[in-house]
Amino acid sequence: MQSNSRHAVAAGFLGWTLDAFDFFVVVFLLDTLAAQFGVPKSKIIITLTATLALRPVGAILFGMLADRYGRRIPLMANVIYFSLIELLSGFSTTFTQFLILRALFGIGMGGEWGVGASLALENAPRKWRGVLSGILQSGYSIGYLLAAVASRALLPGHSWRWMFWLGALPALLALYIRTKVPESAAWQEHRVASFGEMLRAVRGQTRGFLYLVLLMTFMMFLSHGTQDLYPDFLKHAHGIPATTVPYVAMLYNVGAVIGAIIFGQLSQKIGRRYSMIAALVVSLLVIPMWAFGGSLVILAAGAFLMQVGVQGAWGIIPIHLNELAPDAVRGLMPGLAYQFGILVASPTNSIEDALRDRFGYSWALAGFELFVMISLTVILLLGREDHGRAFHSGDLLIEKE
């Protein structure tokens, strides 16, 4: 693989890692922040929903800029933006301030994935796309893992604010993008002349776009429904000590990384959709361990295997969406579908929280995800893929190197 490809993948991976770290910090601070701002924990959960709901705004803004002016500059601007908002979150003194900042953070989070994924995968050789897609998406799990590490290392002896102040560090990634990452050859070949041309290209793909939004809605139900409240679930449903929960989170995020890479590579051999279905079967089979395990060991093993399957399916998403997107709007359309999916799925945590009050925590998570996994399988079977399509005229030359 060429150095240009390596730098592009590294930039996308690091951007998504740091973005995910900044999001999942809140997951480990639900009780702390509720006490700090004097509000019920459900209010802090709403800030997660606000972050998710504003992500489509970022996808539209940064995606359109990326298709019109290139991938690199919008990606640098995005990284600087979400780093600044994360830093400011650590200075919040009221719940209202915190809620507004987390909503604004969602704009940055929404813009990073689409631009970073298009830049990385447009530079990747076709034979490496599956595994690189898995590596790219695993940045999300690495960010979650780092948030768990930070919560265990910082919270016992430092203010919760340090968890957010660390969010300023990703701004340094902009320097790496500026000096090391080349512009996408596919963008240079297929760049649009105006925003109007870009929108016309999207309108011509309405049916395909709506399918991607449906797919991404249920993929968001899958990931956020198994991840966001799980640390809280371990503490309050199974009595796992708060000091132990971050270690379980570290373990299941290792499983997530392994799953993303394994199933990403598998998708090169048996196709994108069937590989995702295989990953869903893994998660479906371990729901009893994951939600109803009678000991820490069983719960931890279930959580590990659950994320092998969940992120195994997710590891294929970057390349699957990019292969289905028109050349002229690859910076906009995959990211927009991704973020509209999260907009629809943004109440996931609140839905599970409400189900918990009626059915208990274990059944709330298990029942919700059982429905999601079966629905996703049907959606994938009814969909299509464009496995291995060329992104630009140099693809065949890259393949031979």
C-alpha positions in Angstrom: 0.0 0.0 0.0 1.4 3.4 -0.9 2.4 5.9 1.7 -0.3 8.3 0.5 -2.9 5.7 1.3 -1.4 5.0 4.7 -1.5 8.7 5.7 -5.1 9.1 4.4 -6.3 6.0 6.4 -4.3 7.2 9.5 -5.9 10.6 9.3 -9.4 9.1 9.0 -8.8 6.6 11.8 -7.3 9.1 14.2 -10.0 11.7 13.5 -12.8 9.1 14.2 -10.9 7.8 17.3 -10.6 11.3 18.9 -14.2 12.2 17.9 -15.5 9.0 19.6 -13.4 9.7 22.7 -15.0 13.1 23.0 -18.5 11.6 22.7 -18.1 8.7 25.1 -16.6 10.8 27.8 -20.1 11.6 28.8 -21.1 7.9 29.0 -18.7 7.5 32.0 -19.9 10.7 33.7 -23.7 10.3 33.8 -23.9 10.1 37.6 -21.1 12.7 38.1 -22.6 15.3 35.8 -26.1 14.8 37.2 -24.7 15.6 40.7 -22.6 18.5 39.4 -25.5 20.2 37.6 -28.2 19.2 40.1 -30.4 17.4 37.5 -31.8 13.9 37.1 -29.6 11.5 35.2 -32.2 11.4 32.5 -31.3 15.0 31.7 -27.6 14.0 31.1 -28.8 11.2 28.8 -30.7 13.9 26.8 -27.3 15.6 26.1 -26.2 12.4 24.4 -29.4 12.6 22.3 -28.7 16.3 21.5 -25.2 15.4 20.2 -26.6 12.7 18.0 -29.5 14.8 16.7 -27.2 17.7 15.5 -24.9 15.4 13.6 -26.8 15.7 10.3 -26.1 19.4 10.3 -22.4 18.7 10.4 -22.7 16.0 7.6 -24.4 18.5 5.3 -22.0 21.4 6.1 -18.7 19.6 5.9 -19.8 17.1 3.3 -20.8 19.8 0.8 -17.6 21.6 1.5 -15.6 18.4 0.9 -17.2 17.7 -2.4 -16.9 21.2 -3.6 -13.4 22.2 -2.3 -11.6 18.9 -1.5 -11.4 16.6 1.5 -8.4 17.9 3.3 -9.3 21.5 4.3 -12.8 20.7 5.5 -11.4 17.8 7.5 -8.9 20.0 9.2 -11.5 22.6 10.0 -13.8 19.9 11.4 -11.1 18.6 13.7 -10.3 22.0 15.1 -14.0 22.8 15.6 -14.9 19.7 17.6 -11.7 20.0 19.7 -12.6 23.5 20.7 -16.2 22.6 21.6 -14.9 19.7 23.7 -12.5 22.0 25.5 -15.3 24.5 26.3 -17.5 21.7 27.6 -15.1 21.3 30.4 -15.8 24.9 31.5 -19.6 24.4 31.8 -21.0 25.8 35.0 -24.8 25.1 34.3 -26.7 22.3 32.7 -28.0 24.6 30.0 -24.4 25.6 29.0 -23.4 21.9 28.9 -26.5 20.9 26.8 -25.8 23.7 24.2 -22.1 22.8 23.9 -22.9 19.0 23.5 -25.4 19.9 20.8 -22.7 22.0 19.0 -20.3 19.2 19.4 -22.7 17.0 17.4 -22.1 19.3 14.4 -18.4 18.5 14.5 -19.0 14.8 15.1 -21.4 14.7 12.2 -18.9 16.2 9.8 -15.9 14.0 10.6 -17.0 10.6 9.5 -18.1 11.2 5.9 -15.2 13.4 5.0 -12.6 11.2 6.7 -14.0 8.0 5.3 -14.1 9.3 1.7 -10.6 10.7 1.9 -9.3 7.4 3.4 -11.1 4.9 1.1 -10.7 6.9 -2.1 -7.0 6.6 -1.7 -7.1 2.8 -0.8 -6.3 0.0 -3.2 -9.4 -2.1 -4.0 -8.0 -5.3 -2.6 -7.4 -3.6 0.8 -10.7 -1.8 1.1 -12.5 -4.3 3.3 -9.8 -4.5 6.0 -9.0 -0.8 5.8 -12.7 -0.1 6.2 -12.6 -2.2 9.4 -9.6 -0.4 10.7 -11.1 3.0 9.9 -14.3 2.2 11.7 -12.5 0.6 14.6 -11.3 4.1 15.5 -14.7 4.6 17.0 -14.1 1.6 19.4 -10.6 2.8 20.2 -12.0 6.2 21.1 -14.5 4.5 23.4 -11.7 2.4 24.9 -9.6 5.5 25.5 -12.5 7.2 27.2 -12.7 4.2 29.5 -9.0 4.4 30.3 -9.2 8.1 30.9 -12.2 7.6 33.3 -10.3 5.1 35.3 -7.0 7.0 35.3 -8.3 10.5 35.9 -11.6 10.4 37.8 -10.4 9.0 41.1 -8.1 11.9 41.7 -9.0 14.7 39.3 -12.0 16.8 38.4 -14.4 15.5 35.7 -13.5 18.6 33.7 -10.1 17.1 32.8 -12.0 14.5 30.8 -13.2 17.2 28.4 -10.1 19.3 28.5 -8.2 16.4 27.0 -10.5 17.0 24.0 -8.3 19.9 22.9 -5.5 17.6 21.9 -7.1 16.3 18.7 -6.6 19.8 17.2 -3.0 18.7 16.6 -4.3 16.2 14.1 -4.9 19.1 11.8 -1.2 19.6 11.5 -0.7 16.0 10.4 -3.4 16.3 7.8 -1.9 19.5 6.5 1.6 18.2 6.1 1.2 14.5 5.3 -2.2 13.7 3.8 -2.6 14.2 0.0 -5.8 15.4 -1.6 -8.1 12.6 -3.0 -7.4 11.7 -6.6 -11.1 10.6 -6.9 -12.3 14.0 -5.8 -9.9 15.8 -8.3 -11.2 13.6 -11.1 -15.0 13.9 -10.3 -15.2 17.3 -8.6 -18.4 19.2 -9.1 -18.5 22.7 -10.5 -21.1 24.0 -8.1 -23.3 23.3 -5.1 -26.3 23.1 -7.4 -24.7 20.3 -9.4 -24.0 18.5 -6.2 -27.6 18.7 -5.0 -28.8 17.5 -8.4 -26.6 14.4 -8.1 -28.1 13.7 -4.7 -31.7 14.1 -6.0 -31.0 11.6 -8.7 -30.3 9.0 -6.1 -33.3 9.5 -3.9 -34.4 5.9 -3.6 -30.9 4.7 -2.9 -30.3 7.5 -0.4 -33.5 6.6 1.5 -32.4 3.0 1.7 -29.1 4.0 3.1 -30.8 6.2 5.7 -33.0 3.2 6.7 -29.9 1.0 7.0 -28.0 3.5 9.0 -30.9 4.1 11.3 -30.9 0.5 12.4 -27.1 0.3 12.5 -27.3 3.2 14.9 -29.9 1.4 17.0 -27.5 -1.5 17.0 -24.3 0.3 18.1 -25.7 3.0 20.5 -28.2 0.5 21.9 -25.5 -1.9 22.9 -22.8 0.6 24.0 -24.0 3.9 25.4 -25.9 2.8 28.5 -24.0 -0.5 29.0 -21.6 0.9 31.6 -24.5 2.3 33.6 -26.3 -1.0 33.1 -23.4 -3.0 34.6 -23.4 -0.7 37.7 -27.1 -0.5 38.4 -28.5 -3.8 37.1 -25.7 -6.1 38.1 -24.0 -4.2 40.9 -20.6 -4.1 39.2 -18.4 -1.6 41.1 -17.9 1.7 39.3 -14.1 1.2 39.5 -14.5 -2.1 37.6 -16.8 -1.0 34.8 -14.1 0.8 32.8 -12.1 -2.4 32.6 -15.1 -4.2 31.1 -15.5 -1.4 28.6 -11.9 -1.7 27.7 -12.3 -5.4 27.1 -15.4 -5.2 24.9 -13.9 -2.5 22.8 -10.9 -4.7 22.1 -13.5 -7.2 20.9 -15.0 -4.4 18.7 -11.7 -3.7 17.1 -11.1 -7.4 16.4 -14.5 -7.8 14.9 -14.3 -4.8 12.7 -11.0 -6.0 11.1 -12.1 -9.6 10.8 -15.4 -9.0 9.2 -14.1 -6.1 7.1 -11.6 -8.5 5.5 -14.3 -11.2 5.2 -16.4 -8.8 3.2 -13.7 -8.9 0.5 -14.4 -12.6 0.0 -18.1 -13.1 0.5 -19.5 -9.6 -0.1 -20.5 -6.7 2.2 -24.1 -7.7 3.0 -23.5 -11.3 3.8 -20.5 -10.4 6.0 -22.6 -8.0 8.0 -25.3 -10.6 8.4 -22.7 -13.1 9.7 -21.6 -10.5 12.3 -25.2 -9.9 13.4 -25.6 -13.7 14.0 -22.7 -13.5 16.4 -24.3 -10.7 18.4 -27.7 -12.3 18.3 -26.4 -15.5 19.8 -24.7 -13.8 22.8 -27.6 -11.7 24.0 -28.3 -14.0 26.9 -24.7 -13.7 28.2 -24.6 -9.9 27.5 -27.8 -9.0 29.2 -28.6 -11.7 31.7 -25.2 -13.1 32.7 -25.1 -14.2 36.3 -21.5 -13.2 37.0 -18.9 -10.6 36.0 -17.0 -13.1 33.9 -20.1 -14.1 31.9 -21.2 -10.5 31.4 -17.7 -9.4 30.3 -17.4 -12.4 27.9 -20.9 -11.6 26.5 -20.0 -7.9 26.1 -16.8 -8.8 24.3 -18.5 -11.1 21.9 -21.4 -8.7 21.4 -19.1 -6.0 20.2 -17.2 -8.4 18.0 -20.4 -8.8 16.1 -21.8 -5.3 16.4 -18.6 -3.6 15.3 -17.9 -6.5 12.9 -21.0 -5.3 11.0 -20.0 -1.7 11.5 -16.5 -2.3 10.1 -18.0 -2.9 6.7 -20.1 0.3 6.7 -17.5 2.8 5.5 -16.6 1.0 2.3 -20.2 -0.3 1.7 -21.6 3.3 1.8 -18.7 4.7 -0.2 -19.1 2.1 -2.9 -22.9 2.8 -3.2 -22.4 6.6 -3.4 -22.2 8.6 -6.7 -18.6 9.8 -7.5 -19.6 13.5 -7.4 -21.0 13.4 -3.9 -19.0 10.8 -2.1 -18.0 13.3 0.6 -21.7 14.3 1.2 -24.0 11.3 0.6 -22.5 8.5 2.8 -22.0 10.9 5.7 -25.4 12.4 5.2 -27.1 9.0 5.2 -25.0 8.0 8.2 -26.0 11.1 10.1 -29.7 11.1 9.1 -29.7 7.6 10.4 -28.4 8.8 13.8 -31.0 11.6 13.7 -33.8 9.1 13.5 -32.1 6.8 16.1 -31.0 9.7 18.4 -33.7 8.8 21.0 -32.1 5.3 21.4 -30.8 5.9 24.9 -34.0 7.6 26.0 -36.1 4.7 24.6 -34.0 2.1 26.4 -34.2 4.2 29.6 -38.0 4.3 29.3 -38.2 0.5 28.6 -36.1 -0.1 31.7 -38.7 1.5 33.9 -41.3 -0.8 32.5 -39.5 -4.1 31.9 -36.3 -3.9 33.8 -32.8 -3.0 32.6 -31.9 -6.4 31.2 -35.1 -7.0 29.2 -35.0 -3.4 28.0 -31.6 -3.8 26.3 -32.1 -7.4 25.2 -35.6 -6.9 23.7 -34.7 -3.7 21.9 -31.6 -5.3 20.3 -33.3 -8.5 19.4 -35.8 -6.5 17.3 -33.0 -4.4 15.8 -30.9 -7.4 14.8 -33.7 -9.2 13.1 -34.8 -6.0 11.3 -31.3 -5.3 10.1 -30.9 -8.8 8.6 -34.1 -8.3 6.6 -32.9 -4.8 5.4 -29.6 -6.2 4.3 -31.2 -9.1 2.4 -33.4 -6.6 0.5 -30.6 -4.2 -0.3 -27.8 -4.2 -2.8 -24.0 -3.7 -2.9 -21.4 -2.5 -5.5 -18.5 -4.5 -4.2 -15.1 -3.5 -5.7 -16.3 -0.6 -7.9 -13.5 1.7 -9.2 -13.4 5.2 -7.6 -11.1 6.8 -10.1 -9.1 5.9 -13.2 -5.9 5.2 -11.2 -7.5 2.4 -9.2 -6.2 -0.3 -11.5 -2.7 1.1 -11.4 -2.8 1.2 -7.6 -4.0 -2.4 -7.6 -1.0 -3.6 -9.4 1.5 -1.9 -7.1 
